[in-house]
Amino acid sequence: MRLQDLPRHLARRCLGIPRFCRDSLGVELRGARLVVAYSAGLDSTALLHLLHLLRPRLNLTLVAAHAHHGLRPESDQELRHAREICAHLDMICETAHLDVPALQAASGRGLEECARQARYGFLESVRQQHQADWIVTAHHGDDLAEDIIMRLMRGAGWPGLGGMTGADPTRCLLRPLLDWEKSELRAFLENTGTTWLEDASNTSPDRTRNRVRLDILPLLRRENPSFSRTAQQLWELARIDGEYWNQNLPPLSPPLREHFLGTSELNVHQAKRLRLYKAVLDAMGPGQVLTSHLLLLDRAWVRKNCGRTTQFPGDKVACVEAGGIRFRFQLRSG
């Protein structure tokens, strides 16, 4: 299958991928070396074949990466399928068996979180091995809508409420299908006669994301059939807003161990103070900052509650002092 063999509407949609990456994500795909996260499911299969069609036009170097988690009976079949498809496309397929239960036992974290961290660790190792520019994942507009709902449920603030980033240079992570809906990816595969494997775990009610996908999103779409498009517009506004503030806040050099915001920096509109707090906390390292914590801190500052400490995820604390707010890591006893 070549790009010119596609129906015209699909060819135009395919050609929109590099434009979306350039205009909305600030990433030029031409000549890029990409590691494609390939699970053999619908989404990643569509991503792999779309990039394969674009490969000659954009001079792409593609390497597929398939992680065998060993958590489901279908994992062996998925590994074989991934290798067969990549051989058919004349594409390198790097694979790894991940011992997720052992990682969970060692870390004490949840199984899904351990699997995610192990998978991204493997993808990064493949990227470094092949000196690739980006790790490319198949997150699409429906995933974005789910992510926005889950962030709202957790109490995320703005612009984080706009959903996952499209391009994360720190992690070399790129999501070029955020303006596609799942129905479009399915239509592309069906039109091209491309097969994929279904992951039965995607229907399990044990996962919050699955409950959002299967229960909450259908209700929202009943009220607004274009909800995924609405979510993409929210994502676009959050991206624009985030870029503005990144350009208009004092530069920080992460990782910070301690930082002090003085009275002169805090004598600004509340909107800017909240941005300053979040910028400092993000520069200190991992730990999702929730709106409720930021508002508590700002209320303490406005009331000049000297000595008042606000705790944030990641063992970070902010303490109101006479001359400003000091951000540091919490001291642990022993």
Phi, psi and omega per residue, in radians:
M1 nan 2.261 3.077
R2 -1.997 2.849 -3.114
L3 -1.018 -0.686 -3.103
Q4 -1.269 -0.193 3.098
D5 -1.491 -0.202 -3.124
L6 -1.292 2.684 2.939
P7 -0.998 2.610 -2.988
R8 -0.983 -0.723 -3.093
H9 -1.154 -0.616 3.110
L10 -1.271 -0.648 3.114
A11 -1.103 -0.737 3.109
R12 -1.106 -0.698 3.140
R13 -1.130 -0.726 3.130
C14 -1.106 -0.755 -3.137
L15 -1.200 -0.282 3.086
G16 -1.304 -0.261 -3.104
I17 -1.103 -0.927 3.112
P18 -1.098 -0.531 3.109
R19 -1.190 -0.741 3.093
F20 -1.084 -0.754 3.131
C21 -1.088 -0.717 -3.107
R22 -1.266 -0.862 -2.990
D23 -1.414 -0.662 -3.055
S24 -1.753 -0.506 -3.094
L25 -1.873 -0.177 3.138
G26 1.225 0.474 -3.089
V27 -2.137 2.220 3.068
E28 -1.599 2.063 -3.103
L29 -1.409 -0.453 -3.050
R30 -0.996 2.184 3.115
G31 1.362 0.141 -3.061
A32 -1.364 2.649 3.005
R33 -1.821 2.099 -2.984
L34 -2.154 2.369 2.939
V35 -1.727 2.081 -3.057
V36 -1.736 2.019 3.075
A37 -1.214 1.993 -2.973
Y38 -2.207 1.885 -3.133
S39 -1.643 -0.240 -3.038
A40 1.475 0.051 3.034
G41 -1.397 3.128 -3.055
L42 -1.011 -0.908 -3.008
D43 -1.104 -0.898 -3.079
S44 -1.237 -0.491 3.064
T45 -1.148 -0.755 3.097
A46 -1.093 -0.768 3.120
L47 -1.031 -0.823 -3.108
L48 -1.031 -0.789 -3.088
H49 -1.303 -0.592 3.077
L50 -1.113 -0.783 3.122
L51 -1.187 -0.597 3.090
H52 -1.086 -0.703 3.105
L53 -1.141 -0.602 -3.121
L54 -1.452 -0.213 -3.012
R55 -0.953 -0.909 -3.112
P56 -1.186 -0.622 -3.094
R57 -1.195 -0.643 -3.064
L58 -1.820 0.028 -3.115
N59 0.981 0.855 -3.127
L60 -1.474 2.563 2.928
T61 -1.901 2.070 -3.033
L62 -2.024 2.343 3.023
V63 -2.264 2.140 3.084
A64 -1.486 2.583 3.119
A65 -2.348 2.108 -3.083
H66 -2.105 2.147 3.134
A67 -1.739 2.199 3.083
H68 -1.682 1.820 -3.053
H69 -1.403 -0.366 3.137
G70 1.189 0.386 -3.080
L71 -1.752 -0.230 -3.092
R72 -2.341 2.634 3.128
P73 -1.047 -0.448 -3.078
E74 -1.371 -0.106 -3.029
S75 -1.039 -0.698 -3.137
D76 -1.140 -0.725 3.125
Q77 -1.122 -0.708 3.139
E78 -1.122 -0.663 3.109
L79 -1.120 -0.806 3.118
R80 -1.072 -0.773 -3.129
H81 -1.077 -0.765 -3.131
A82 -1.058 -0.755 3.138
R83 -1.139 -0.717 -3.128
E84 -1.136 -0.791 -3.119
I85 -1.106 -0.771 -3.121
C86 -1.153 -0.633 3.082
A87 -1.122 -0.696 3.114
H88 -1.121 -0.607 -3.132
L89 -1.539 0.036 -3.104
D90 0.994 0.905 -3.074
M91 -2.263 2.404 3.055
I92 -1.090 2.399 3.096
C93 -2.216 1.827 3.072
E94 -1.512 2.379 -3.114
T95 -2.286 2.799 3.087
A96 -2.693 2.470 2.997
H97 -1.632 2.092 -3.094
L98 -1.808 2.185 3.128
D99 -1.554 1.353 -3.059
V100 -1.146 -0.738 3.106
P101 -1.010 -0.654 3.116
A102 -1.174 -0.680 3.110
L103 -1.138 -0.668 3.128
Q104 -1.151 -0.743 3.137
A105 -1.092 -0.624 -3.100
A106 -1.350 -0.560 -3.029
S107 -1.725 -0.498 -3.082
G108 1.396 0.073 3.130
R109 -1.490 3.029 -3.141
G110 -1.177 2.693 -3.090
L111 -1.070 -0.778 -3.103
E112 -1.129 -0.707 3.126
E113 -1.150 -0.703 3.095
C114 -1.115 -0.725 3.123
A115 -1.103 -0.730 3.138
R116 -1.118 -0.813 -3.124
Q117 -1.136 -0.700 3.116
A118 -1.140 -0.688 -3.135
R119 -1.122 -0.818 -3.131
Y120 -1.214 -0.534 3.041
G121 -1.117 -0.728 3.091
F122 -1.122 -0.777 -3.138
L123 -1.063 -0.702 3.123
E124 -1.170 -0.629 3.105
S125 -1.147 -0.651 3.085
V126 -1.176 -0.715 3.120
R127 -1.046 -0.784 3.139
Q128 -1.176 -0.689 3.141
Q129 -1.047 -0.696 -3.091
H130 -1.745 0.119 3.128
Q131 0.899 0.789 -3.111
A132 -1.442 2.763 -3.140
D133 -1.425 -0.687 -3.016
W134 -2.467 2.611 2.837
I135 -1.651 2.173 -3.050
V136 -1.911 2.217 3.118
T137 -2.043 2.851 -2.999
A138 -1.699 0.392 3.078
H139 -1.020 2.316 -3.069
H140 -2.189 -3.021 -3.036
G141 -1.073 -0.615 3.099
D142 -1.185 -0.682 3.052
D143 -1.072 -0.678 3.127
L144 -1.099 -0.767 3.118
A145 -1.070 -0.751 3.102
E146 -1.086 -0.732 -3.111
D147 -1.121 -0.702 3.126
I148 -1.107 -0.766 3.124
I149 -1.080 -0.762 -3.124
M150 -1.161 -0.642 3.086
R151 -1.162 -0.676 3.078
L152 -1.086 -0.724 3.123
M153 -1.106 -0.608 -3.115
R154 -1.420 -0.243 -3.136
G155 1.605 0.506 3.127
A156 -1.171 2.622 3.111
G157 -1.716 -2.954 -3.118
W158 -1.704 2.401 0.129
P159 -1.636 0.113 3.131
G160 -1.019 -0.472 3.120
L161 -1.097 -0.314 3.124
G162 -1.245 -0.111 3.051
G163 1.768 -3.079 -3.055
M164 -1.023 2.625 3.096
T165 -1.307 2.597 3.105
G166 -1.436 -0.550 3.124
A167 -2.455 2.167 3.136
D168 -2.082 1.640 -3.102
P169 -1.062 -0.534 -3.137
T170 -1.085 -0.714 3.141
R171 -1.729 0.029 -3.091
C172 0.934 0.782 -3.055
L173 -1.990 2.262 -3.081
L174 -2.253 2.354 3.133
R175 -2.148 1.540 -3.006
P176 -1.446 -0.021 -3.072
L177 -1.939 0.333 -3.089
L178 -1.140 -0.330 3.101
D179 -1.728 0.223 3.013
W180 -1.799 2.594 2.988
E181 -1.762 2.721 -3.091
K182 -1.026 -0.644 3.132
S183 -1.067 -0.576 3.098
E184 -1.208 -0.694 3.123
L185 -1.144 -0.730 3.102
R186 -1.092 -0.762 3.138
A187 -1.086 -0.675 3.104
F188 -1.072 -0.811 -3.128
L189 -1.156 -0.724 -3.136
E190 -1.170 -0.665 3.120
N191 -1.168 -0.536 -3.114
T192 -1.704 0.038 3.121
G193 1.152 0.554 -3.098
T194 -1.635 2.340 -3.106
T195 -1.687 2.716 3.064
W196 -2.560 2.995 3.126
L197 -1.957 2.417 3.124
E198 -1.530 2.407 3.080
D199 -1.705 1.911 -3.070
A200 -1.116 -0.418 -3.117
S201 -1.180 -0.274 3.131
N202 -1.220 -0.192 3.113
T203 -1.844 0.045 -3.111
S204 -1.260 2.228 3.127
P205 -1.303 -0.041 -3.138
D206 -1.230 -0.396 -3.087
R207 -1.695 2.346 3.136
T208 -1.018 -0.773 -3.111
R209 -1.046 -0.685 3.124
N210 -1.145 -0.669 3.120
R211 -1.162 -0.661 3.067
V212 -1.095 -0.773 -3.091
R213 -1.172 -0.733 -2.978
L214 -1.606 -0.461 -3.050
D215 -1.941 -0.854 -3.009
I216 -1.414 -0.838 -3.099
L217 -1.033 -0.751 3.110
P218 -1.036 -0.602 3.106
L219 -1.174 -0.734 3.128
L220 -1.160 -0.662 3.134
R221 -1.231 -0.444 3.074
R222 -1.146 -0.631 3.099
E223 -1.413 -0.605 -3.130
N224 -2.450 1.671 -3.120
P225 -1.014 -0.360 -3.139
S226 -1.739 0.538 -3.046
F227 -1.076 -0.654 3.132
S228 -1.106 -0.681 3.092
R229 -1.163 -0.663 3.080
T230 -1.089 -0.718 3.112
A231 -1.102 -0.679 3.116
Q232 -1.145 -0.611 3.093
Q233 -1.188 -0.677 3.066
L234 -1.095 -0.743 3.090
W235 -1.032 -0.730 -3.126
E236 -1.129 -0.750 3.115
L237 -1.118 -0.719 3.125
A238 -1.115 -0.683 3.123
R239 -1.107 -0.795 -3.134
I240 -1.111 -0.783 -3.128
D241 -1.114 -0.754 3.134
G242 -1.089 -0.726 3.124
E243 -1.094 -0.705 3.136
Y244 -1.053 -0.854 -3.093
W245 -1.211 -0.593 3.087
N246 -1.064 -0.569 -3.138
Q247 -1.449 -0.309 -3.018
N248 -2.049 0.228 3.016
L249 -1.886 2.676 3.106
P250 -1.011 2.421 3.141
P251 -1.160 2.424 3.084
L252 -2.104 2.589 -3.126
S253 -1.976 1.572 -3.139
P254 -1.221 2.746 -0.023
P255 -1.491 2.326 3.105
L256 -1.514 2.417 3.016
R257 -1.640 -0.564 3.118
E258 -2.729 2.558 3.119
H259 -2.622 2.513 -3.121
F260 -2.138 2.188 3.028
L261 -1.769 2.053 -3.099
G262 -1.490 3.004 -3.096
T263 -0.989 -0.685 -3.108
S264 -1.106 -0.625 3.113
E265 -1.294 -0.525 -3.055
L266 -1.606 -0.107 3.119
N267 -1.467 1.054 -3.101
V268 -2.403 3.113 3.110
H269 -1.063 2.606 -3.127
Q270 -0.965 -0.639 -3.130
A271 -1.021 -0.729 -3.134
K272 -1.282 -0.641 3.101
R273 -1.042 -0.793 3.141
L274 -1.059 -0.662 3.093
R275 -1.141 -0.699 3.134
L276 -1.113 -0.793 3.123
Y277 -0.988 -0.861 -3.079
K278 -1.137 -0.679 3.136
A279 -1.066 -0.751 3.130
V280 -1.144 -0.819 -3.105
L281 -1.112 -0.709 3.103
D282 -1.115 -0.660 -3.124
A283 -1.225 -0.288 3.125
M284 -1.434 -0.177 3.080
G285 2.145 -2.973 -3.039
P286 -1.042 2.711 3.139
G287 2.286 1.916 -3.053
Q288 -1.227 2.235 -3.132
V289 -1.581 2.131 -3.131
L290 -1.705 2.650 -3.100
T291 -1.016 -0.717 -3.083
S292 -1.024 -0.690 -3.141
H293 -1.201 -0.714 3.133
L294 -1.094 -0.736 -3.134
L295 -1.177 -0.645 3.071
L296 -1.070 -0.785 3.135
L297 -1.094 -0.783 -3.097
D298 -1.155 -0.630 3.109
R299 -1.123 -0.697 3.113
A300 -1.125 -0.655 3.134
W301 -1.192 -0.793 -3.111
V302 -1.066 -0.660 -3.124
R303 -1.472 -0.033 -3.133
K304 0.969 0.802 3.096
N305 -1.400 1.311 -3.095
C306 -1.038 2.361 -3.091
G307 1.599 -0.215 3.132
R308 -1.241 2.241 -3.102
T309 -1.986 2.354 3.065
T310 -1.996 2.231 -3.122
Q311 -1.645 2.491 3.115
F312 -2.226 2.722 3.077
P313 -0.986 2.650 -3.114
G314 1.499 0.352 3.122
D315 1.081 0.557 3.106
K316 -1.754 2.521 3.084
V317 -2.358 2.654 3.057
A318 -2.208 2.226 -3.077
C319 -2.080 2.244 3.107
V320 -1.353 2.209 3.086
E321 -2.095 3.048 -3.086
A322 -1.054 -0.634 -3.062
G323 -1.820 0.135 -3.133
G324 2.741 -2.681 -3.129
I325 -2.189 2.274 3.131
R326 -1.842 2.224 3.104
F327 -1.842 2.300 3.139
R328 -2.740 3.061 3.055
F329 -1.565 2.525 -3.115
Q330 -1.197 2.314 3.094
L331 -1.352 2.277 -3.135
R332 -1.753 2.391 3.128
S333 -1.265 2.545 3.121
G334 1.368 nan nan
